Amino acid sequence: MKAASPDAVYSAAFLNEQAPMITQARRDVGLDTIFLVVECNDDPDYYTSLGSFGDGSIIESHFGPYTAPNGTVADNAVAFKGAYQARWGGLPTMMGATTYEGVYIAANAVEQAGTLDKAEVRAALAATRMPEFIQSMQGGMISFSPDAREAQFNLYMAQLAWNDTAKTLRPTIVWPSDLQQADFVLPDWYRPGPP
């Protein structure tokens, strides 16, 4: 991969593969490029595992343990993280938050259907429109696409930065502009590929 001199590397892996991959690429191979990773890595263990080797990388997410988009869900997300940490002794992951919210969506669908009949609950899920809760949703409402029944999250990209004093890796939302908290910055160690 280093011989290919990529401008960036986008990989779809879970944190137990992703963190060692980036660490090996940056530390052992000297691949000084930007790594972009998917939302399942938005987990406190990912940040700890990567450490300083995650500096400058990008994570796609819709819920993070260390950041929340400004707007209507920010206060709810902060309260959820605080309650979760008080109860379980750690911060929630993106997967944990999505599962938590999913229980409320399922309960709402059963309530709307007024029955446990599978077909009626499925129809109620397809027609779901309820206010966003702890994850930012398009239009401020939890709903699902008619084709694949995917949630309509407001996905964002966060750039990770290493704080050498605090010895922590933390994200800041850099895209899209309506959720942006800071500008994307190419690290001084970054080496682009050939034109």
C-alpha positions in Angstrom: 0.0 0.0 0.0 2.8 2.4 0.8 4.3 1.9 -2.7 1.0 3.0 -4.2 1.4 6.4 -2.4 -2.3 6.9 -1.7 -3.6 10.4 -1.0 -5.9 8.8 1.6 -6.9 5.3 2.8 -10.6 4.5 3.4 -11.1 1.2 5.1 -14.2 -0.5 6.5 -13.1 -2.5 9.5 -14.0 -2.9 13.1 -11.7 -1.3 15.8 -9.9 -4.6 16.6 -8.6 -4.6 13.0 -8.7 -0.8 12.3 -6.6 0.5 15.1 -3.7 -2.0 14.6 -3.9 -1.3 10.8 -3.4 2.4 11.2 -0.8 2.0 13.9 1.2 -0.4 11.8 0.9 1.8 8.7 2.0 5.0 10.5 4.5 3.6 13.0 6.0 0.6 11.3 5.6 1.4 7.6 5.8 5.2 7.6 2.6 5.6 5.5 2.0 9.3 6.2 -1.5 9.6 4.7 -5.0 10.3 6.0 -7.0 7.3 7.1 -10.8 7.5 6.9 -12.8 5.0 9.0 -16.4 4.0 9.4 -18.7 4.8 12.3 -18.5 1.4 14.1 -15.1 2.6 15.3 -16.5 5.6 17.2 -15.8 3.8 20.5 -13.6 5.0 23.4 -11.4 1.9 23.0 -10.6 3.0 19.4 -9.3 6.3 20.5 -7.2 4.7 23.3 -5.9 2.0 21.0 -4.8 4.4 18.3 -3.2 7.0 20.5 -1.0 9.5 18.7 -1.1 7.4 15.5 -4.7 8.5 15.0 -3.7 12.2 14.7 -5.2 13.7 11.6 -7.4 10.7 10.7 -11.1 11.0 9.9 -14.0 9.1 11.4 -17.5 9.0 9.9 -20.1 8.9 12.6 -23.6 9.8 13.8 -22.9 9.5 17.5 -19.6 9.7 19.3 -18.4 9.3 22.9 -16.4 12.5 22.7 -18.4 14.8 20.4 -21.9 15.7 19.4 -23.2 17.9 16.7 -24.4 21.3 17.8 -28.2 21.5 17.6 -31.3 19.9 19.1 -29.8 16.6 20.1 -26.6 17.9 21.8 -28.1 18.3 25.2 -29.8 14.9 25.0 -26.6 13.2 23.8 -24.6 14.8 26.7 -27.2 13.7 29.2 -27.3 10.2 27.8 -23.5 9.9 28.0 -23.5 11.1 31.6 -26.2 8.7 32.6 -24.5 5.8 30.8 -21.1 6.6 32.4 -22.7 6.8 35.8 -24.4 3.5 35.4 -21.7 1.5 33.5 -18.4 3.3 34.3 -17.5 4.1 30.8 -18.8 6.1 27.8 -21.2 4.7 25.2 -20.1 3.7 21.7 -21.8 4.6 18.5 -23.1 1.0 18.3 -24.4 1.2 21.9 -26.2 4.5 21.3 -27.8 3.2 18.2 -29.0 0.0 20.0 -30.3 2.1 22.9 -32.3 4.4 20.6 -33.5 1.3 18.6 -35.3 0.0 21.6 -37.3 3.2 21.9 -38.0 3.1 18.1 -39.3 -0.5 18.4 -41.4 0.3 21.4 -42.9 3.3 19.6 -43.7 1.1 16.6 -45.5 -1.5 18.8 -47.4 1.4 20.5 -48.4 2.9 17.1 -49.5 -0.6 15.8 -51.5 -1.3 18.9 -50.6 -5.0 18.5 -47.7 -7.4 18.4 -48.8 -8.7 15.0 -45.5 -8.8 13.0 -47.0 -7.4 9.8 -48.6 -4.4 11.6 -45.4 -3.7 13.7 -43.4 -3.9 10.5 -45.7 -1.4 8.8 -45.6 0.9 11.8 -41.7 0.8 11.7 -41.8 1.7 8.0 -44.1 4.6 8.8 -42.1 5.8 11.8 -41.7 9.5 12.2 -40.7 10.5 15.8 -38.5 13.3 17.1 -34.8 12.7 17.0 -33.5 11.6 20.4 -29.7 11.3 20.9 -28.6 11.1 17.3 -29.0 13.9 14.8 -31.5 12.9 12.1 -32.4 14.4 8.8 -35.3 16.8 9.2 -35.1 16.4 13.0 -37.2 13.2 12.8 -36.4 9.5 13.1 -37.6 7.9 9.9 -36.5 5.2 7.5 -36.0 5.2 3.7 -38.7 3.5 1.8 -36.3 1.4 -0.3 -33.8 -0.2 2.2 -35.5 1.0 5.4 -32.3 2.7 6.5 -32.3 5.4 9.2 -31.9 8.9 7.9 -29.0 10.0 10.1 -27.1 13.2 9.7 -23.7 11.6 9.2 -20.7 13.7 10.0 -16.9 13.5 9.5 -14.8 14.2 12.6 -11.0 14.8 12.4 -9.0 13.2 15.3 -6.3 15.3 17.0 -3.7 14.1 19.5 -3.2 16.2 22.5 0.3 15.6 23.7 -0.2 17.3 27.1 -3.4 15.3 28.0 -2.2 12.2 26.1 -5.6 11.9 24.5 -7.0 11.5 21.0 -10.2 13.4 20.5 -12.5 14.2 17.5 -13.9 17.5 16.2 -16.6 17.6 13.5 -15.2 19.0 10.3 -18.0 18.2 7.8 -20.8 19.0 6.8 -20.7 22.7 7.1 -24.0 22.9 9.1 -22.6 20.6 11.8 -18.9 21.7 11.5 -17.1 22.7 14.7 -13.6 23.3 13.1 -11.9 23.3 9.7 -10.3 20.1 8.3 -6.5 20.5 8.6 -3.8 18.5 6.7 -1.2 17.5 9.3 2.3 18.7 8.7 3.5 15.1 8.4 1.1 14.3 5.6 2.6 13.2 2.3 0.2 13.3 -0.7 0.5 10.8 -3.5 1.7 11.7 -7.0 -0.5 14.0 -9.2 
